[in-house]
Amino acid sequence: MLDNEQLQEYVAMSTMLSVAKDMHKDMKYEVDSEFERIYIETEIIASREVTIDGEKVAKLTWVPGKEPEARETVCVTDPAALEEWAEEHGFVHKTVDMEKVTAWLAETGEIADGCTVETTYTGGRRGYVRVTPEKSYRAAIEADINSKLLGEGGGTESENA
């Protein structure tokens, strides 16, 4: 069973995580926006090393987003009208051949009776800055957090094992 000290550590970590996430969200927006601006203006993928006291602690790299792909899809809104139209054009067997209806639209621009054209988007994502911390920096941060939460003698389970 968990003792009160373990629960206190858990509450402290959870609270720190919540506060850090909120602070990170605001800073991430600013950093992403700046790297995106540089990318849009120069078409160069920005990358930057970050140092503390002359020692490299991380590398920031802009990962460009991907534009969503637009695709037009024929949507049946009135099956009876479509069936009548398809019969007139020889597109009916037992069911309406939607591939031929779609090809007809592409070739002639004519939208079949009982249909509309909708634009759907697939894929796409916003760009972001990837942070690649140095292993030694991550270890130092982890040790600092452990020391603050667990006291100077504290450590992770893996260190104590």
C-alpha positions as semicolon CSV with decimal commas, in nm:
position;residue;x (nm);y (nm);z (nm)
1;M;0,000;0,000;0,000
2;L;0,122;0,349;-0,077
3;D;0,231;0,555;0,219
4;N;0,161;0,928;0,264
5;E;0,512;1,027;0,150
6;Q;0,467;0,844;-0,183
7;L;0,130;1,012;-0,230
8;Q;0,289;1,352;-0,155
9;E;0,557;1,286;-0,419
10;Y;0,287;1,184;-0,668
11;V;0,082;1,499;-0,597
12;A;0,393;1,717;-0,630
13;M;0,489;1,556;-0,963
14;S;0,133;1,579;-1,097
15;T;0,108;1,945;-1,000
16;M;0,451;2,024;-1,150
17;L;0,352;1,842;-1,470
18;S;0,028;2,040;-1,497
19;V;0,202;2,374;-1,439
20;A;0,487;2,282;-1,676
21;K;0,239;2,174;-1,950
22;D;0,059;2,509;-1,933
23;M;0,386;2,704;-1,942
24;H;0,516;2,480;-2,222
25;K;0,202;2,531;-2,433
26;D;0,248;2,910;-2,432
27;M;0,622;2,892;-2,507
28;K;0,572;2,623;-2,773
29;Y;0,328;2,846;-2,960
30;E;0,585;3,130;-2,966
31;V;0,877;2,906;-3,069
32;D;0,676;2,720;-3,335
33;S;0,545;3,049;-3,476
34;E;0,894;3,198;-3,501
35;F;1,045;2,890;-3,669
36;E;0,744;2,873;-3,904
37;R;0,791;3,242;-3,996
38;I;1,157;3,179;-4,080
39;Y;1,062;2,875;-4,288
40;I;0,791;3,063;-4,481
41;E;1,020;3,362;-4,549
42;T;1,334;3,164;-4,642
43;E;1,203;2,816;-4,737
44;I;1,493;2,686;-4,525
45;I;1,434;2,436;-4,247
46;A;1,559;2,621;-3,941
47;S;1,771;2,434;-3,693
48;R;1,933;2,582;-3,387
49;E;2,154;2,455;-3,108
50;V;2,077;2,578;-2,758
51;T;2,357;2,618;-2,505
52;I;2,370;2,690;-2,134
53;D;2,701;2,823;-2,002
54;G;2,863;2,731;-2,334
55;E;2,750;2,367;-2,318
56;K;2,512;2,231;-2,582
57;V;2,192;2,114;-2,412
58;A;1,958;2,062;-2,708
59;K;1,893;2,108;-3,076
60;L;1,572;2,263;-3,208
61;T;1,465;2,172;-3,561
62;W;1,163;2,296;-3,759
63;V;0,954;2,010;-3,896
64;P;0,738;2,157;-4,176
65;G;0,371;2,074;-4,183
66;K;0,197;1,894;-4,463
67;E;-0,080;2,055;-4,661
68;P;-0,398;1,850;-4,660
69;E;-0,493;1,694;-4,990
70;A;-0,829;1,809;-5,126
71;R;-1,047;1,548;-5,288
72;E;-1,386;1,599;-5,447
73;T;-1,638;1,328;-5,374
74;V;-1,974;1,279;-5,541
75;C;-2,240;1,245;-5,270
76;V;-2,585;1,109;-5,347
77;T;-2,857;1,333;-5,208
78;D;-3,154;1,196;-5,409
79;P;-3,111;0,829;-5,504
80;A;-3,424;0,825;-5,723
81;A;-3,310;1,126;-5,929
82;L;-2,963;0,975;-5,964
83;E;-3,104;0,644;-6,079
84;E;-3,319;0,817;-6,340
85;W;-3,023;1,024;-6,462
86;A;-2,793;0,716;-6,466
87;E;-3,049;0,519;-6,671
88;E;-3,060;0,800;-6,930
89;H;-2,682;0,786;-6,964
90;G;-2,650;0,405;-6,962
91;F;-2,481;0,385;-6,625
92;V;-2,728;0,148;-6,459
93;H;-2,682;-0,223;-6,437
94;K;-2,822;-0,338;-6,104
95;T;-2,672;-0,042;-5,920
96;V;-2,542;0,297;-6,022
97;D;-2,177;0,279;-6,133
98;M;-2,039;0,562;-5,920
99;E;-1,699;0,534;-6,086
100;K;-1,859;0,623;-6,420
101;V;-2,065;0,900;-6,258
102;T;-1,747;1,044;-6,106
103;A;-1,560;1,010;-6,437
104;W;-1,849;1,185;-6,613
105;L;-1,822;1,476;-6,369
106;A;-1,448;1,496;-6,423
107;E;-1,485;1,487;-6,801
108;T;-1,788;1,713;-6,851
109;G;-1,821;1,911;-6,529
110;E;-2,188;1,803;-6,519
111;I;-2,312;1,699;-6,175
112;A;-2,552;1,408;-6,196
113;D;-2,909;1,466;-6,086
114;G;-2,951;1,375;-5,721
115;C;-2,586;1,446;-5,638
116;T;-2,370;1,722;-5,497
117;V;-1,993;1,754;-5,492
118;E;-1,822;1,789;-5,158
119;T;-1,456;1,867;-5,098
120;T;-1,297;1,652;-4,831
121;Y;-0,946;1,679;-4,692
122;T;-0,712;1,403;-4,595
123;G;-0,376;1,413;-4,426
124;G;-0,226;1,746;-4,340
125;R;-0,070;1,861;-4,018
126;R;0,072;2,176;-3,872
127;G;0,448;2,214;-3,853
128;Y;0,627;2,208;-3,519
129;V;0,970;2,243;-3,359
130;R;1,130;1,916;-3,256
131;V;1,344;1,938;-2,940
132;T;1,628;1,689;-2,918
133;P;1,787;1,723;-2,573
134;E;2,140;1,604;-2,508
135;K;2,141;1,291;-2,289
136;S;2,360;1,458;-2,027
137;Y;2,122;1,755;-2,006
138;R;1,818;1,529;-1,967
139;A;1,999;1,336;-1,693
140;A;2,090;1,660;-1,514
141;I;1,726;1,781;-1,527
142;E;1,604;1,445;-1,397
143;A;1,858;1,454;-1,112
144;D;1,753;1,812;-1,025
145;I;1,385;1,714;-1,015
146;N;1,463;1,409;-0,802
147;S;1,668;1,618;-0,563
148;K;1,392;1,878;-0,527
149;L;1,115;1,621;-0,484
150;L;1,294;1,348;-0,294
151;G;1,561;1,543;-0,112
152;E;1,937;1,530;-0,171
153;G;1,961;1,154;-0,103
154;G;1,673;1,064;-0,334
155;G;1,703;0,897;-0,668
156;T;1,507;0,700;-0,921
157;E;1,429;0,335;-0,867
158;S;1,673;0,241;-1,142
159;E;1,952;0,428;-0,963
160;N;1,867;0,255;-0,634
161;A;1,839;-0,092;-0,785
